[in-house]
């Protein structure tokens, strides 16, 4: 079952404080980068739930993100449904689609699961690219952001929208923790470590995988909705397998199966992309070299390496300090 430790709490506080400080002080370009990081962080959290805690490495999460974006765009612009209701419906539609993908792919493992999810993603990409209702290669524009003027918030302002995305990421992280600590999360952990034993105990293994894939799809759908609102335009490229591959790179770079690691990976990846691309168009080589170094080091990403070196030490020091304080209080009472 997923648990926080001292280092994870500390990393979350630092990441949140850094995001808020950047949102308050940054200019337009800095706010755009921050929003990109926050949306990517939501997507990689969705992927980490299934890949890091369920062993289901997916290459269709970019497509799920695109489904959420297109569902929101069609409902809000073509169907004339209000923006808040369109957001909820888009997340639900994406979750339902993800549940179907999870149910179909649940009996496959390893490379076969990866290829099956890749096939689903490419089918969605091809359909959106060819169907006129989705705008084809031209995409869809005129997408609106939620109207929060009643509470004095203008989401057309980059700073307000960045803080809105930060609030969404906070809620998603909390929902992910609750899910992993629930009965579904514990069942998922059992299935990942020994599916045959869980099946022998009477658990419907495919249903657990499908359910967790559905939850992950809802989160990916929310990332797509926010991405559509961010650029106010979407194209079929959002569903391409390269988006899923990029998300997987970010999860591995940050730390698979930690929840906190993907947040670190998202920030590192986007910052590296923008900083290095300003120097050379071959920024993929730099990111790829760092990823290779992380994999060869046998560390579980950037955060996994930090956690392996200092996480246990911090917990022991905190426990020793707590015991020392309790001993002093007992001595004083005596």
C-alpha positions, -999 to 999 in steps of 0.1 A, spaced: 0 0 0 12 35 -8 27 54 21 43 88 25 75 92 44 94 123 57 112 129 24 81 126 3 62 151 25 92 174 23 94 171 -15 57 178 -18 60 210 3 90 222 -17 73 215 -50 41 233 -39 60 262 -25 81 266 -56 50 264 -79 31 290 -58 62 313 -57 67 310 -94 30 316 -102 31 348 -81 64 362 -94 69 349 -130 61 368 -162 40 355 -191 65 331 -205 73 317 -170 36 312 -163 32 293 -196 60 269 -186 46 264 -152 12 256 -166 28 231 -190 45 214 -161 13 212 -141 -7 197 -169 21 172 -177 23 163 -140 -14 154 -140 -9 131 -170 21 114 -155 4 109 -122 -23 90 -141 4 68 -158 22 62 -126 -9 47 -110 -12 20 -136 25 15 -144 42 21 -111 16 5 -88 -1 -20 -112 28 -30 -135 7 -20 -165 30 0 -188 7 19 -211 13 36 -244 -22 50 -248 -23 76 -221 -15 103 -246 -45 92 -265 -67 92 -234 -55 128 -228 -65 136 -263 -99 120 -259 -105 142 -229 -95 173 -248 -116 165 -279 -147 154 -258 -145 187 -239 -140 208 -271 -169 191 -289 -193 194 -260 -185 230 -251 -182 244 -287 -203 222 -309 -230 209 -285 -233 242 -266 -230 226 -232 -217 247 -204 -180 246 -197 -182 231 -162 -206 203 -173 -185 197 -204 -155 192 -182 -172 166 -160 -187 148 -190 -153 148 -208 -136 132 -177 -164 106 -174 -162 97 -211 -124 93 -210 -127 72 -178 -153 49 -195 -131 45 -226 -101 38 -204 -121 11 -185 -129 -6 -218 -92 -5 -228 -82 -19 -194 -108 -47 -196 -97 -58 -231 -59 -56 -223 -62 -70 -187 -53 -106 -197 -21 -96 -215 12 -89 -198 45 -73 -205 53 -64 -241 19 -77 -252 1 -52 -229 23 -24 -241 16 -32 -278 -21 -36 -271 -24 -2 -255 -3 13 -283 -27 -2 -308 -57 14 -290 -39 48 -289 -30 47 -326 -66 37 -336 -79 67 -317 -53 89 -333 -62 77 -368 -99 81 -363 -97 116 -349 -73 125 -378 -97 113 -405 -131 122 -390 -144 156 -402 -163 162 -370 -130 165 -352 -116 190 -377 -91 166 -392 -56 178 -394 -68 214 -388 -80 206 -352 -105 225 -332 -103 261 -319 -124 285 -300 -122 266 -268 -133 284 -236 -120 283 -201 -144 282 -171 -160 314 -161 -152 321 -124 -161 358 -125 -187 353 -98 -159 347 -73 -137 374 -88 -113 351 -108 -105 357 -144 -91 324 -159 -82 342 -191 -53 357 -171 -23 334 -173 -15 337 -136 -50 328 -125 -51 298 -149 -17 285 -136 -30 286 -101 -62 269 -113 -41 241 -128 -21 239 -95 -54 234 -76 -64 207 -100 -31 189 -96 -35 191 -58 -69 175 -60 -57 148 -84 -28 139 -61 -51 136 -32 -75 114 -52 -46 92 -63 -34 87 -27 -70 79 -16 -74 54 -44 -41 36 -37 -49 34 0 -84 20 -7 -95 -15 -11 -90 -12 -49 -54 0 -44 -46 -28 -20 -61 -53 -45 -40 -38 -73 -9 -42 -52 -17 -79 -46 -24 -84 -83 9 -68 -93 29 -90 -69 10 -123 -74 -20 -123 -97 -24 -161 -94 -27 -160 -57 -52 -132 -58 -72 -151 -83 -72 -181 -61 -85 -160 -32 -115 -152 -53 -105 -118 -67 -116 -109 -102 -82 -98 -115 -93 -84 -148 -119 -62 -131 -93 -47 -107 -71 -38 -137 -100 -24 -156 -112 -3 -126 -78 12 -119 -73 19 -156 -106 37 -156 -96 59 -127 -63 66 -144 -82 74 -176 -103 100 -157 -72 117 -145 -57 117 -180 -89 131 -193 -87 160 -169 -52 167 -181 -66 168 -217 -93 192 -207 -68 215 -191 -45 212 -221 -74 222 -244 -82 252 -221 -46 262 -219 -39 266 -257 -77 270 -266 -69 249 -296 -63 211 -301 -51 190 -329 -47 152 -335 -11 154 -325 -23 154 -289 -33 117 -294 0 106 -310 19 77 -294 49 101 -289 29 119 -262 25 86 -243 62 79 -248 71 113 -234 49 107 -204 66 73 -198 100 89 -200 90 115 -174 77 88 -150 109 68 -153 130 100 -150 112 111 -119 107 77 -101 83 49 -110 58 40 -83 64 69 -60 37 95 -71 61 122 -60 88 112 -85 66 119 -116 60 154 -103 98 159 -100 102 144 -134 76 166 -150 93 198 -137 128 185 -147 117 174 -182 99 207 -191 126 229 -177 153 209 -195 133 210 -228 130 247 -228 164 256 -215 183 231 -237 162 238 -268 172 275 -264 208 263 -270 204 235 -295 176 219 -315 189 185 -304 176 188 -269 162 152 -271 198 139 -271 205 156 -238 173 143 -222 179 109 -237 214 108 -222 201 117 -188 175 90 -190 201 64 -200 223 75 -171 194 71 -147 185 36 -160 221 24 -160 226 37 -124 198 13 -114 182 41 -94 144 45 -95 146 79 -112 158 112 -97 135 111 -67 141 73 -62 178 79 -61 174 107 -35 150 86 -15 173 56 -15 202 77 -1 185 99 24 149 88 29 156 61 54 182 83 72 156 111 77 130 87 90 155 72 115 166 106 127 130 117 131 121 85 150 152 89 173 143 126 179 107 116 188 119 89 212 143 113 228 116 139 233 93 113 248 120 100 272 127 136 284 90 141 290 87 109 310 118 118 330 104 153 337 71 138 349 89 115 372 
